[in-house]
Amino acid sequence: MPIASTFDFGFALGPRINAAGRLSDMTLGIECLISDDASRTDELAKQLDAINRERRDIESGMREQAEAALQYMFADDEPIENHPSGVAIFDPEFHEGVVGIVASRIKDKLHRPAFVFAASAAPGQEHLLKGSGRSIAGFHLRDALDWVAKKHPGLLIKFGGHAMAAGCTIEEEHFETFEAAFAEVAALWIDQATLARRLETDGPLPAEYRRADMADTLNQTVWGQGFAPPIFSEEMEVVSQRLVAEKHLGLKLKHQGQLVDAIWFGHTEPLPAKAHLAYRLESDEWQGVKRVKFFIEGMAE
């Protein structure tokens, strides 16, 4: 029986359980994990997968709307250095359940702390906005909300969180005040060095460690905030490349003389013949044979 890896929990199981809590009922995920009835767990797994597909559709639509709002706010040819150090976005059509996910996507895209708001789904609270924020290293999001609350008493009805993720509730009519205040505190606390996007890596991977069992060993380790999984980087020849599902880049790379399959999720731009890539090790199985695969994290310097 295959052993579940940290990747399976983080990118397969986790999002489906999380989606139930955002859009439906979290107890579906809990029951699926603890039930001893195989037919019931299969039924629940299918429900969770369907809910997660719905979550992805909602998130995709919201992300497109958010990116359109960003394009309206900032000209395409405007240097990113001219963008506000902190960004807040609201749209009446946004879904409260996935504002945090979209905030994370915007944060990754701009490398700036971002808040995304949606109208409250609670009966009688339609005039309230629920916001969820995600931050970058070096900017404490919860402390920033505390600064906003002190500078604008009464603006935040409630707030909470920690350095990298936080949430708050405001009156819809006060959104522009929050937007300006959040940009102000970000400008005060974040310097240009912090805004510079950096991808830290562990350097080249020795050829003798390019093995499926090594990938499995790394993925069985518990990684997290302040204890990141290894990311390797080096220049490799791009032997071939193709689009996968119209939104990912499938690659065949030559790593120290040997061909390796790789994939870059969410990236569609073609690569040059040689590229300095940052990647992590994964393993997959094809026709009963385990093999190593590279998951591309980005272009390395």
C-alpha positions as CSV (number, residue, x, y, z in Angstrom):
1,M,0.0,0.0,0.0
2,P,1.5,3.4,-0.9
3,I,2.5,5.6,2.0
4,A,1.0,9.1,2.1
5,S,3.7,11.8,2.0
6,T,3.7,15.3,3.3
7,F,3.0,16.5,-0.3
8,D,-0.2,14.2,-0.3
9,F,-1.4,15.8,2.9
10,G,-0.5,19.3,1.9
11,F,-1.7,19.3,-1.7
12,A,-4.2,16.5,-2.1
13,L,-6.0,15.7,1.2
14,G,-5.6,19.1,3.0
15,P,-7.3,21.3,0.3
16,R,-10.3,19.0,0.1
17,I,-10.9,19.0,3.8
18,N,-10.3,22.7,3.9
19,A,-12.7,23.3,1.1
20,A,-15.5,21.6,3.1
21,G,-14.9,24.0,5.9
22,R,-15.0,27.0,3.6
23,L,-18.0,26.1,1.5
24,S,-20.0,23.4,3.3
25,D,-19.5,21.5,6.5
26,M,-16.1,20.7,8.0
27,T,-17.4,17.6,9.8
28,L,-17.5,15.9,6.3
29,G,-13.7,15.9,6.3
30,I,-13.4,14.8,9.9
31,E,-15.8,11.9,9.4
32,C,-13.9,10.9,6.3
33,L,-10.7,10.7,8.3
34,I,-12.0,8.7,11.3
35,S,-14.6,6.4,9.7
36,D,-13.9,2.7,9.6
37,D,-16.6,2.1,6.9
38,A,-14.8,1.9,3.5
39,S,-18.0,2.6,1.5
40,R,-18.8,5.6,3.6
41,T,-15.3,7.0,3.4
42,D,-15.4,6.5,-0.4
43,E,-18.7,8.4,-0.6
44,L,-17.4,11.2,1.6
45,A,-14.1,11.4,-0.4
46,K,-16.2,12.0,-3.6
47,Q,-18.2,14.7,-1.8
48,L,-15.1,16.4,-0.6
49,D,-13.6,16.2,-4.1
50,A,-16.7,17.8,-5.6
51,I,-16.7,20.6,-3.0
52,N,-13.0,21.2,-3.7
53,R,-13.8,21.5,-7.5
54,E,-16.5,24.0,-6.7
55,R,-14.0,25.9,-4.5
56,R,-11.4,25.9,-7.3
57,D,-14.0,27.4,-9.7
58,I,-15.0,30.1,-7.3
59,E,-11.4,30.9,-6.5
60,S,-10.4,31.0,-10.2
61,G,-13.2,33.5,-10.9
62,M,-12.3,35.6,-7.9
63,R,-8.7,35.6,-8.8
64,E,-9.4,36.8,-12.3
65,Q,-11.6,39.6,-10.9
66,A,-8.9,40.6,-8.5
67,E,-6.2,40.6,-11.2
68,A,-8.5,42.7,-13.4
69,A,-8.9,45.1,-10.4
70,L,-5.2,45.3,-10.1
71,Q,-4.7,46.1,-13.8
72,Y,-7.3,48.9,-13.4
73,M,-5.4,50.2,-10.3
74,F,-2.0,49.9,-11.9
75,A,-1.0,50.4,-15.5
76,D,0.6,47.3,-17.1
77,D,3.8,49.2,-17.9
78,E,4.1,50.7,-14.4
79,P,7.1,49.4,-12.5
80,I,6.1,47.2,-9.6
81,E,8.2,49.5,-7.3
82,N,5.5,52.1,-7.8
83,H,2.8,49.9,-6.5
84,P,1.6,50.4,-2.9
85,S,3.5,48.3,-0.4
86,G,0.3,46.8,0.9
87,V,-2.8,46.0,-1.3
88,A,-6.5,45.6,-0.3
89,I,-9.2,44.5,-2.8
90,F,-13.0,44.2,-2.5
91,D,-15.6,43.1,-5.0
92,P,-19.3,42.6,-4.1
93,E,-19.3,39.2,-6.0
94,F,-16.4,37.8,-3.9
95,H,-17.2,34.7,-1.8
96,E,-16.3,34.9,1.9
97,G,-15.1,31.3,2.0
98,V,-12.1,31.7,-0.2
99,V,-10.9,35.3,0.4
100,G,-7.8,34.0,2.2
101,I,-6.8,31.8,-0.7
102,V,-7.1,34.6,-3.2
103,A,-5.2,36.9,-0.8
104,S,-2.4,34.4,-0.9
105,R,-2.4,34.3,-4.7
106,I,-2.3,38.1,-4.9
107,K,0.5,38.2,-2.3
108,D,2.5,35.7,-4.3
109,K,1.9,37.6,-7.6
110,L,2.9,41.0,-6.2
111,H,5.2,40.0,-3.4
112,R,3.3,42.4,-1.2
113,P,1.0,41.9,1.8
114,A,-2.5,41.6,0.5
115,F,-6.0,41.7,2.0
116,V,-9.1,40.5,0.1
117,F,-12.6,41.3,1.3
118,A,-16.1,39.9,0.7
119,A,-19.5,40.8,1.9
120,S,-20.5,38.8,5.1
121,A,-22.7,35.8,4.4
122,A,-24.2,36.0,7.9
123,P,-27.9,37.0,8.0
124,G,-28.4,40.6,8.9
125,Q,-24.7,41.4,8.4
126,E,-24.7,42.1,4.7
127,H,-23.3,45.6,5.4
128,L,-20.2,44.1,6.8
129,L,-17.0,43.0,5.0
130,K,-15.0,40.0,6.1
131,G,-11.3,40.3,5.1
132,S,-8.5,37.9,5.1
133,G,-4.9,38.8,4.6
134,R,-1.6,37.2,3.8
135,S,1.9,38.7,4.3
136,I,5.5,38.4,3.3
137,A,8.5,37.8,5.5
138,G,9.4,40.9,7.5
139,F,5.9,42.4,7.8
140,H,3.8,41.3,10.9
141,L,0.2,41.4,9.6
142,R,-1.5,41.2,13.0
143,D,0.6,44.0,14.4
144,A,-0.2,46.1,11.2
145,L,-3.9,45.6,11.9
146,D,-3.3,46.8,15.5
147,W,-1.6,49.9,14.1
148,V,-4.6,50.6,11.8
149,A,-7.0,50.1,14.7
150,K,-5.2,52.6,16.9
151,K,-4.8,55.2,14.2
152,H,-8.5,54.8,13.1
153,P,-10.5,54.0,16.2
154,G,-13.7,52.1,15.3
155,L,-12.6,51.2,11.8
156,L,-11.9,47.5,12.7
157,I,-15.0,45.9,14.3
158,K,-12.8,42.9,15.1
159,F,-9.4,41.5,14.0
160,G,-6.9,38.8,14.8
161,G,-4.2,36.6,13.4
162,H,-0.5,36.3,13.4
163,A,2.6,37.5,11.4
164,M,1.8,35.8,8.1
165,A,-2.0,35.6,8.1
166,A,-4.8,37.7,9.7
167,G,-8.4,38.6,9.3
168,C,-10.7,41.5,10.2
169,T,-14.3,42.8,9.9
170,I,-15.2,46.3,8.7
171,E,-18.2,48.3,7.6
172,E,-18.5,48.2,3.8
173,E,-18.6,52.0,3.7
174,H,-15.2,52.1,5.4
175,F,-13.3,50.0,2.9
176,E,-11.5,52.9,1.2
177,T,-10.3,54.1,4.6
178,F,-8.9,50.6,5.4
179,E,-7.3,50.4,2.0
180,A,-5.5,53.7,2.5
181,A,-4.5,52.9,6.1
182,F,-3.2,49.4,5.2
183,A,-1.1,50.9,2.3
184,E,0.2,53.5,4.8
185,V,1.4,51.1,7.5
186,A,3.0,48.8,4.8
187,A,4.9,51.8,3.4
188,L,6.1,52.7,6.9
189,W,7.2,49.3,7.9
190,I,8.5,47.7,4.7
191,D,11.7,48.7,3.0
192,Q,12.7,48.0,-0.6
193,A,15.0,45.2,0.5
194,T,12.0,43.4,2.0
195,L,10.0,43.9,-1.1
196,A,12.7,42.4,-3.3
197,R,11.6,38.9,-4.3
198,R,14.2,36.3,-3.2
199,L,14.2,32.5,-3.7
200,E,16.6,30.9,-1.3
201,T,18.0,27.6,-2.4
202,D,20.5,24.9,-1.3
203,G,22.5,25.1,-4.5
204,P,23.1,22.2,-7.0
205,L,21.9,18.7,-6.3
206,P,24.8,16.1,-6.5
207,A,23.9,13.5,-9.1
208,E,24.1,10.6,-6.6
209,Y,21.2,12.1,-4.7
210,R,18.9,12.3,-7.7
211,R,16.9,9.3,-6.6
212,A,13.2,8.5,-6.0
213,D,14.0,7.1,-2.5
214,M,15.8,10.4,-1.6
215,A,12.7,12.3,-2.7
216,D,10.6,10.0,-0.5
217,T,12.9,10.5,2.4
218,L,12.7,14.3,2.1
219,N,8.9,14.2,1.7
220,Q,8.4,12.1,4.9
221,T,10.1,14.8,6.9
222,V,7.8,17.4,8.5
223,W,8.7,20.9,7.1
224,G,7.1,24.2,8.0
225,Q,7.5,27.9,8.8
226,G,11.2,28.6,9.6
227,F,12.1,25.0,8.6
228,A,11.6,24.9,4.8
229,P,12.1,21.8,2.7
230,P,15.3,21.7,0.5
231,I,15.1,23.6,-2.8
232,F,18.0,23.0,-5.2
233,S,19.1,25.2,-8.1
234,E,21.4,25.0,-11.1
235,E,21.5,25.6,-14.8
236,M,20.1,22.8,-16.9
237,E,19.4,22.2,-20.6
238,V,15.7,22.3,-21.5
239,V,15.4,19.3,-23.9
240,S,11.6,19.7,-24.4
241,Q,8.6,21.5,-23.0
242,R,4.9,21.4,-23.4
243,L,1.7,22.8,-21.9
244,V,-0.1,20.5,-19.5
245,A,-3.9,21.2,-19.0
246,E,-3.2,24.6,-20.6
247,K,-1.9,26.0,-17.3
248,H,1.3,24.1,-16.3
249,L,4.6,23.6,-18.1
250,G,5.8,20.0,-18.5
251,L,9.6,19.8,-19.1
252,K,12.3,17.3,-19.9
253,L,15.5,18.5,-18.5
254,K,19.1,17.4,-18.7
255,H,20.5,17.3,-15.2
256,Q,24.2,16.6,-15.1
257,G,24.0,14.5,-18.2
258,Q,20.8,12.6,-17.3
259,L,17.3,13.3,-18.5
260,V,14.7,14.1,-15.8
261,D,11.0,14.9,-16.1
262,A,9.9,18.1,-14.5
263,I,6.8,20.2,-14.1
264,W,6.2,23.9,-13.3
265,F,2.8,24.3,-11.9
266,G,0.9,27.5,-12.8
267,H,3.6,28.6,-15.4
268,T,2.9,28.7,-19.1
269,E,5.7,30.9,-20.5
270,P,8.3,28.9,-22.5
271,L,11.8,28.6,-21.3
272,P,15.1,29.2,-23.2
273,A,17.3,26.3,-24.2
274,K,19.2,26.6,-20.9
275,A,17.7,27.9,-17.7
276,H,18.9,28.3,-14.1
277,L,16.0,26.7,-12.3
278,A,15.1,26.2,-8.6
279,Y,13.4,22.9,-7.9
280,R,12.5,20.3,-5.3
281,L,12.5,16.5,-5.5
282,E,9.4,14.4,-5.9
283,S,8.8,10.8,-6.9
284,D,6.1,9.3,-9.0
285,E,5.4,5.8,-10.3
286,W,5.0,4.8,-14.0
287,Q,4.2,1.2,-15.0
288,G,5.2,-0.1,-11.6
289,V,8.6,1.7,-11.6
290,K,9.3,4.6,-9.2
291,R,11.3,7.5,-10.6
292,V,12.4,10.9,-9.5
293,K,10.8,14.1,-10.8
294,F,11.6,17.8,-10.4
295,F,8.9,20.2,-9.3
296,I,10.1,23.7,-10.5
297,E,9.7,26.5,-7.9
298,G,11.0,29.3,-10.1
299,M,14.0,30.8,-11.9
300,A,17.1,31.0,-9.7
301,E,19.6,33.8,-9.8
